[in-house]
Amino acid sequence: MHKSASKEKAVKWVLSDIGVKSENVMVFGDDFNDLGLFHMSGFPVAMENAIIELKNCAAHVADSNDNDGVAVAIEKFIV
């Protein structure tokens, strides 16, 4: 992957293309490469197995992927 590539840049590009503000986006993550994504989004969700740095800046901590944590969080906050 190119040094300048990042998840947050990709998400910002897509959001710009579809006209959605980043503060209206829920993101999920578990490791250092998600920190930028967490800082640019309106509702960052850390997975149960996430690093402490993500959990500290998350709006919510979801259960692990093994327990369908992403789906449970989407159902709780979106549906």
Secondary structure, DSSP 4 states (H G I P E B T S, - for coil): --TT--HHHHHHHHHHHHT--GGG-EEEE-SGGGHHHHHHSSEEEEETTS-HHHHHH-SEEEPPGGGTHHHHHHHHHT-
